[in-house]
Amino acid sequence: MKKTTLNRRSFLKSSALAGGGLLLSFSWMAKAQAADKIETLADAWQELNGYIRITPDNVIKLMCPNPEFGQNVMTSLPMITAEELDADWKNVVVEMAPHDGVKYGFQFTGGSQSVRAYWKPLRQAGASARQMLREAAAQTWGVPVDEVTTKAGVLSHSSGKSATYGEMASKAATVAVPKDVKLKAPKDFSVVRKSQKNVEGKKVVTGKPLFGIDYQTEGMLVAMVQHPPAFGMKLKSFDAAQVLKMPGIKAVFSFKVFEDGTERGMFETRTFNELVAVVGNSTWEVMNARKKLKVNWEPMTDFKEMVNMRGNKREELMPAGLATTAAQFEKMQERAKQPATQLRKDGDPETAFKGAAQILERTYTAPFLAHNCMEPMNCFAHVTADKALFVGPLQAPGLAEETLANRFGISKDKLDIQMTRMGGGFGRRAYPHYMVEAGVISRQVKAPVKLVYTREDDMTYGIYRPMYTATYRAALDANKNLIGFHVRGGGIPENPVHANRFPAGAVDNYLAESWEIPSNITIGAFRAPRSNFNAAAEQSFLDELAEMMGKDPIQLRLDLLKRAKENPVGKNNDYDADRYAGVLTLLREKSGWDKPENKAKNRGVAAYFCHNAYAAHVVEMTLRDGQPYVEQAFSAVDCGIVINPDAAINMVEGAVVDGIGNALYGGLTHKDGVSGQTNFDQYRMIRHNEAPKKIEVHFVQNDIDPTGLGEPPFPPVFGAVANALYKTTGKRFYKQPFRIEEVKL
């Protein structure tokens, strides 16, 4: 039984009868401050308002409050509501809800939290609506409500009476919201755990205008921005004389994205704060005109800015200088030798290493990575003195709302933010600078404007996956038992270390340390932030450690997890040893890891925990024309209850392909602050013929509430590829991307 949180007056205030139908509004995480006012003041990451509309002809419209960028929440989230509503999925229509911070609460897609955060609220919403429909039927038929049953959108009674949800919708609207609702047992699910087609699949493949880049409106102008050619440079002057003479060009001007002295909010970035805008009638005209723009740049000086992360304020340094990749790696190597910040210490690791019979020490590095969403960055804006409309692909409208309201001095109720489908996100579209840029340009030219980035604009703008390095050390006694473990990691400008993750808790003497180097090259969330490097380094190291100890690599991990379960070290271990071991056990079985015929194959294994879920992979590698090729992969995932199996498999398959591509090819370099890669002819992405021929995905079957899925399968792919490369080439790889040409075969 689950408690609801809306009283009757609040419910009637937020529900509406339309065309004889029923519109149900639920805010299950809200706190009712007054009978006629519902405020969603709970933790922002858990806010949710779901809407259910039932028409007389029994069509059920479910509103999805969360942005969609291909992870299929527009299908999976409504499935949860439909399950408890006991609706016929064939009669369900899904729409993306507009952004509304009051009505819908905090809307955000990221951190693999969508299904996890909305699992219980949406179930409660569906179950409560179903109960109200049952009450309506009971009153109409004059029978006890306990005798009214539901199935696939139909209400029934043993007397033979029946009605569709649509026929009872108007009556249900007058029924009091139930104080308690009974949720289904997982064994009774009929929608969840059944594969459902993507509700927008047909629109996507037939080219319907779903994406921000598709948006058009009458009188709309097109804008592009020119940012400095190098990190560490800023605008000095520009000459637009030639540009303004070109056909279709309306305006050229410089502007500041954020005003000087303002605090930087969550997911805000000041990569290049002063830009030059070129505005005209069409993308082609603006693109050609921008090439004629004459701009002078000058070196920036050091500056500090205050950062406000949900109330936690800190000052950050943005250093001057023109960075070069080789020099950055040298700087990291020097910094790694200096004292670091202790994150966790168990036992006496110093003594363990001092008395060790053998010590294994390895250092791993990784470069900046660009997000490279297939849809270029874009945003439509129409900003006037007293209101503003924004339309575009964005992951965090709730955070963008705060940014936009502050920047334009407009109250939130005067902001209209409409979310389009995103052509990829991966964290990149959580940063609303491009929305601010579009808004400032619109306000300046007093017209609706669509801002469009080229691929080169986006790839050279920053907000990259950071540069990382980590040194792992293991101490063994004379019997090759693991007696000490030490990780020290750092990066530019962020460290990758998760101090309380495996193998923390499995080793008596354990030490985790970190350090960071400030940089004017800006970074941001990248699919499974920090974990995508941490897993690669850690899992590569464990594989080499297993070899040194004379153990099978899967068995070593299982032995450590057994220790963490039966006699854990410390109290802050943030993983469940049983679930972690479960994915490895399932993977060992499904991949045929122990079969003699597979022993001779070039296979690598890795497993990792992040975003509340567990994933493990075995990749099988061959050489094709002298280059490594992952021929097939086996994946095991424990993400709790799987809402939509086919979509979940697609998510894991995508993570495997994405991980292989980044591990083997991904990397962004700089010389004197200038990006060495500006488009796909220079930035190597995995190609269709390089993807595995077969990816076999298996899920641990349990009734645990759903956890993350979009990000957890991604990090361990890197480690599995590195370990398979060793089997293939006989050489260990410590530097990403793993370049096969460095190995003499």
SULTARA-V448999 format. One record per backbone hydrogen bond with DSSP energy under -1.0 kcal/mol. CO is the residue of the C=O (numbers start at 1). NH is the residue of the N-H. If there is no record, write none. Layout:
co = <CO/CO>
nh = <NH/NH>
//
This chain:
co = <2/7/8/9/10/16/18/22/23/24/27/31/34/37/39/39/43/44/50/51/52/53/54/55/59/60/61/62/64/68/72/72/73/75/76/77/78/79/80/81/82/86/88/89/91/93/95/100/107/110/113/114/115/118/119/120/121/122/123/124/125/126/127/128/129/130/131/132/133/134/135/136/137/138/138/144/145/149/151/153/154/155/156/157/161/163/164/168/169/171/172/179/181/185/186/191/198/200/201/202/203/204/208/210/211/212/217/221/222/223/224/226/230/232/234/237/239/240/243/246/248/251/253/255/259/264/265/273/275/276/277/278/279/279/280/282/283/284/285/286/289/290/294/296/296/298/303/305/306/307/308/309/312/314/316/318/323/324/325/326/327/328/329/330/331/332/335/341/344/346/348/349/350/351/358/360/362/364/365/366/368/369/377/379/380/381/382/387/388/389/390/391/392/395/396/397/399/400/401/402/403/404/405/411/412/414/416/417/418/422/423/425/426/427/428/429/432/433/434/435/436/437/438/439/440/441/442/442/448/449/450/451/454/455/456/458/464/465/467/468/469/470/471/472/473/474/475/475/476/476/477/481/484/485/486/487/488/489/490/491/492/498/500/501/503/505/509/510/511/512/512/513/514/522/528/529/530/530/531/533/534/535/536/537/538/539/540/541/542/543/544/545/546/552/553/554/555/556/557/558/559/560/561/562/563/576/577/578/579/580/581/582/583/584/585/586/587/588/592/595/598/601/602/604/606/608/610/611/613/614/615/616/617/618/619/620/620/622/624/627/629/631/631/632/633/634/635/636/637/638/639/643/644/645/646/647/648/649/650/651/652/653/654/655/656/657/658/659/660/661/661/663/669/670/671/673/674/679/679/687/688/694/696/698/704/711/714/715/716/717/718/719/720/721/722/723/724/725/726/734/739/740>
nh = <181/11/12/13/14/23/21/54/16/52/30/39/37/34/31/41/46/47/26/63/24/61/22/58/55/93/53/95/97/422/75/76/77/79/80/81/82/83/84/85/87/153/91/92/60/62/64/104/398/113/117/118/119/122/123/124/125/126/127/128/129/130/131/132/133/134/135/136/137/138/139/140/141/142/143/147/148/156/154/165/151/163/149/160/157/155/168/172/173/174/175/4/2/188/189/194/201/204/205/206/208/207/210/421/214/215/220/450/280/452/278/276/233/300/298/296/294/244/246/249/281/279/277/275/262/308/268/257/255/226/253/224/250/251/222/286/287/288/289/290/292/293/239/236/237/234/318/316/264/314/310/312/309/307/305/303/673/328/329/330/331/332/333/334/335/336/338/514/512/510/352/353/354/355/476/474/472/470/736/468/668/465/453/451/391/449/389/384/416/382/418/380/420/109/400/401/403/404/405/406/407/408/410/414/415/388/390/99/392/424/375/428/527/430/431/395/436/437/438/439/440/441/442/443/444/445/446/447/221/381/223/379/458/459/460/461/524/369/492/366/490/364/488/362/486/360/483/484/357/358/480/477/475/511/473/513/471/515/469/517/467/501/574/504/506/569/485/346/487/343/344/489/341/464/532/531/533/534/535/537/538/539/540/541/542/543/544/545/546/547/548/549/551/556/557/558/559/560/561/562/563/564/565/566/567/580/581/582/583/584/585/586/587/588/589/590/591/593/595/598/601/603/621/619/617/615/613/708/610/638/608/636/606/634/604/631/632/629/627/624/622/693/694/620/696/618/698/616/700/614/707/193/648/649/650/651/652/653/654/655/656/657/658/659/660/661/662/663/664/665/666/738/676/325/674/231/671/682/683/690/691/633/635/637/641/714/717/718/720/721/722/723/724/725/726/727/728/729/730/365/742/743>
//
